[in-house]
Amino acid sequence: MIRNFLSFIIMLAMYGSLSAQLNPYKYVIVPVQFEAFDQANKYSSSTLVKYLLQQEGIRVAYENDLPSDLASNRCLGLNLKMEDNSGLFSTKVRFIFRDCNGAEVFTTKTGSNKIKDYKEAYTAAIREALQSVSALGYQYQPVTENAEKGVTVSFKDDVRSIEEKTDKEKAVIQEATPEVQRYEDKRPVPSTYTKAGGIATGSSREADDLSSEVLYAQTTDTGYQLVDSTPAIRLRLFKTSMPQVYLATYGELQGLAYEQDGTWTWEYYTGDTLVTKELNIKF
């Protein structure tokens, strides 16, 4: 009797601990294509996962369509990975939640079945695995400081906020309901860069010039300053908690500068319009 009582107390303690681990995170980031599959949203996996997590009160974002606060601070969300251990005669999956540093925060139980139809099999396995999340009773409880993880730097208040676009304006179409799971991305490949249109920045030249100039990086205590051949300071880059991602300021303009696949890009908002420019930086 005493042994059963102690086991019950231990289970309650473990339950509270796991629930508390998820509660500090505002979002869960779901891949459009899980690693186990050869195409996006195969078997409606991504949209089904999004729907099931939303039913538990969790804010869910696709990895290529992040809300502004999550884009500025990825540590607000957990990255979701599906581990597929399916064999010839059975389908087995479980989900692993990792924080922005790659540390494992929570792992679901394994959902398994022997259904022959692949879509039905994965749907049933995903639903069974995510029952582990349902048992946690998730409630978002933001943490301002965590001594074990350190303080997370967020610059969301430094970047101009924008209103959410209506469904008609969105290039990404998402449906996650019991009847329909659909994901469609109509956004163009980011190779055409929008011009700022003559924004006053306090400089004798406009922001449009930056994409056509060679800029030279000079190290500062907080990051870099980018100068032209004059030399005049054209752009200031401030370090963030993410590697190769900087808070960028140019006169009154504030945005992000980041390096991806060897290319530096500067993004900022003018009103509710996102402007994206490629930078030619020499370090």
C-alpha positions in Angstrom: 0.0 0.0 0.0 2.8 2.4 1.0 4.7 1.5 -2.2 1.7 2.2 -4.4 1.2 5.6 -2.6 4.8 6.5 -3.1 4.6 5.6 -6.8 1.5 7.8 -7.2 3.4 10.7 -5.6 6.3 10.2 -7.9 4.1 10.2 -10.9 2.4 13.4 -9.8 5.8 15.0 -9.4 6.9 13.9 -12.8 3.7 15.1 -14.4 4.0 18.6 -12.8 7.7 18.8 -13.9 6.9 17.9 -17.5 4.0 20.3 -17.7 6.1 23.1 -16.2 8.8 22.4 -18.9 6.3 23.2 -21.7 4.5 26.1 -20.0 7.3 28.7 -20.5 7.2 28.4 -24.3 4.7 30.5 -26.2 4.9 28.6 -29.5 5.6 25.2 -31.1 7.3 25.4 -34.5 6.1 22.6 -36.8 8.1 21.7 -40.0 6.2 21.9 -43.3 8.0 18.7 -44.2 9.1 16.2 -41.5 12.4 14.5 -42.1 10.9 11.1 -42.5 8.9 12.2 -45.6 10.0 13.0 -49.2 7.5 15.9 -49.7 5.8 18.7 -47.8 2.8 17.8 -45.6 2.8 14.2 -46.7 -0.2 12.3 -45.5 -1.4 15.7 -44.1 1.1 15.2 -41.3 2.1 18.8 -40.7 -1.4 20.2 -40.8 -2.7 17.4 -38.6 0.0 18.0 -36.0 -0.8 21.7 -36.0 -4.5 21.1 -35.5 -3.9 18.6 -32.6 -1.5 21.0 -30.8 -3.9 23.9 -31.3 -6.6 21.9 -29.6 -4.4 21.8 -26.5 -4.2 25.6 -26.4 -0.7 25.8 -28.0 0.1 28.5 -30.5 1.6 26.7 -33.5 3.6 28.2 -36.4 5.1 26.7 -39.5 8.8 27.0 -39.6 8.7 29.2 -42.7 5.8 31.4 -41.6 6.8 32.7 -38.1 4.9 35.5 -36.3 7.0 38.6 -35.8 7.9 38.1 -32.1 8.9 34.5 -32.7 11.0 35.5 -35.7 12.9 38.0 -33.6 13.4 35.5 -30.7 13.3 31.8 -31.6 13.7 31.0 -27.9 10.0 31.8 -27.5 9.2 28.5 -29.2 10.0 24.8 -29.2 11.1 23.0 -32.4 9.2 19.9 -33.1 10.8 16.8 -34.6 9.0 13.6 -35.6 11.0 10.4 -35.0 9.8 7.7 -37.4 10.7 4.1 -36.3 8.2 2.4 -38.6 9.0 -1.1 -39.9 7.7 -3.3 -42.6 4.6 -4.3 -40.8 4.0 -1.5 -38.4 4.0 2.3 -38.2 5.6 3.9 -35.1 6.2 7.6 -34.5 6.9 9.8 -31.6 7.6 13.6 -31.2 10.5 15.4 -29.6 10.2 19.0 -28.5 13.6 20.9 -28.4 14.4 24.4 -27.3 16.3 27.0 -29.4 19.6 25.6 -28.1 18.7 22.1 -29.2 18.1 20.8 -25.7 15.3 18.1 -25.4 12.4 19.5 -23.4 9.8 16.8 -23.8 9.3 13.5 -25.7 5.9 11.9 -26.4 5.0 8.3 -26.1 5.3 6.2 -29.3 2.1 6.0 -31.4 2.0 2.7 -33.2 -0.4 0.5 -35.3 -0.4 -2.1 -38.1 -2.8 -0.4 -40.5 -1.8 -1.1 -44.1 -2.9 2.2 -45.6 0.0 4.6 -45.0 -2.2 7.8 -44.6 -4.5 6.1 -42.1 -1.6 4.5 -40.3 0.3 7.8 -39.9 -2.8 9.7 -38.9 -3.6 7.1 -36.2 0.0 7.0 -35.0 0.3 10.8 -34.8 -2.9 11.1 -32.9 -1.9 8.5 -30.4 1.6 10.0 -29.9 0.3 13.5 -29.2 -2.1 12.2 -26.5 1.0 12.7 -24.3 0.7 16.5 -24.8 -3.0 16.4 -24.0 -2.2 14.8 -20.7 0.0 17.7 -19.7 -2.7 20.4 -19.4 -0.5 23.0 -21.1 -0.9 26.7 -20.1 1.5 29.4 -21.3 3.4 31.0 -18.4 6.1 33.3 -19.7 9.4 33.4 -17.7 11.3 36.6 -17.6 14.6 35.1 -16.4 15.9 31.6 -15.9 19.1 31.1 -14.0 19.8 27.7 -15.5 19.2 28.8 -19.1 20.5 32.3 -18.8 18.7 35.4 -20.0 17.3 35.4 -23.5 17.8 38.6 -25.4 14.8 39.8 -27.3 14.7 42.7 -29.7 11.0 42.4 -30.6 10.3 45.9 -29.2 13.1 47.4 -31.4 11.6 46.3 -34.7 8.4 48.0 -35.9 5.3 46.0 -35.1 2.8 45.3 -37.9 -0.8 44.3 -37.9 -1.7 40.8 -38.9 -2.7 40.5 -42.5 -6.1 39.3 -43.5 -6.5 35.8 -45.0 -7.0 37.3 -48.4 -3.6 39.1 -48.2 -1.7 36.1 -47.0 0.5 34.2 -49.4 0.6 31.2 -47.1 -2.8 29.3 -47.0 -3.2 27.1 -44.0 -6.2 24.9 -43.0 -6.0 22.6 -39.9 -9.4 21.2 -39.0 -10.7 17.7 -38.4 -12.0 17.6 -42.0 -9.3 19.5 -43.8 -5.6 19.7 -43.4 -4.0 21.8 -46.1 -0.8 23.8 -46.5 -0.1 26.0 -49.6 2.7 28.4 -49.9 2.3 30.9 -52.8 5.1 33.2 -51.8 7.7 33.9 -54.6 11.2 32.7 -54.3 13.1 35.5 -52.4 15.2 36.7 -55.3 13.5 40.0 -56.2 14.1 42.7 -53.7 11.6 45.5 -53.1 12.8 49.1 -53.1 12.1 51.3 -50.1 10.7 54.2 -52.2 12.8 57.1 -50.9 12.5 56.8 -47.1 14.0 59.7 -45.2 16.8 58.2 -43.1 18.9 61.2 -42.1 21.5 60.3 -44.7 22.3 62.2 -47.9 21.6 58.9 -49.7 18.6 56.7 -49.6 18.3 53.1 -48.4 18.0 51.9 -52.0 21.7 52.6 -52.4 22.7 49.9 -49.9 21.9 47.0 -52.1 24.1 48.3 -54.9 27.1 49.3 -52.8 30.1 47.4 -51.4 30.0 47.8 -47.6 33.0 47.1 -45.4 32.5 45.7 -41.9 34.2 47.3 -39.0 34.1 45.6 -35.6 32.4 47.4 -32.7 31.8 46.5 -29.1 28.2 45.6 -30.0 28.7 44.1 -33.4 29.7 45.9 -36.6 29.3 49.1 -38.5 29.2 48.9 -42.3 30.9 51.7 -44.1 31.2 52.6 -47.8 34.3 53.7 -49.7 34.0 57.4 -48.5 34.1 56.1 -45.7 30.7 56.9 -44.2 28.7 54.7 -41.8 25.8 53.2 -43.8 24.4 50.5 -41.5 24.9 49.5 -37.9 24.7 45.8 -36.9 24.0 44.8 -33.3 24.6 41.3 -31.9 21.6 39.1 -30.9 21.3 35.8 -29.2 21.4 34.0 -32.6 24.6 33.6 -34.6 24.8 35.5 -37.9 21.6 37.4 -37.1 21.9 41.1 -36.2 19.6 43.9 -35.3 20.2 46.5 -38.1 19.6 50.2 -38.0 19.9 52.8 -40.8 18.7 56.2 -39.8 15.2 55.7 -38.6 14.9 52.3 -40.2 15.2 49.3 -37.9 15.2 45.6 -39.0 17.2 42.5 -39.2 20.4 41.6 -41.1 21.3 37.9 -41.4 23.6 35.6 -43.4 22.2 32.5 -45.1 24.1 30.3 -47.6 26.8 32.9 -47.9 24.4 35.8 -48.7 23.6 38.7 -46.4 20.1 40.0 -46.4 18.6 43.1 -44.7 14.9 43.1 -43.9 12.8 46.0 -42.4 9.2 47.3 -42.5 8.0 50.5 -44.0 4.5 50.8 -42.7 3.0 47.3 -43.2 5.3 46.5 -46.1 8.2 44.1 -45.7 11.3 45.3 -47.6 14.1 42.8 -48.3 17.5 43.8 -49.7 20.6 41.8 -50.5 23.8 43.3 -49.0 27.4 43.0 -50.4 29.5 43.0 -47.2 33.3 42.6 -47.1 34.6 41.4 -43.7 
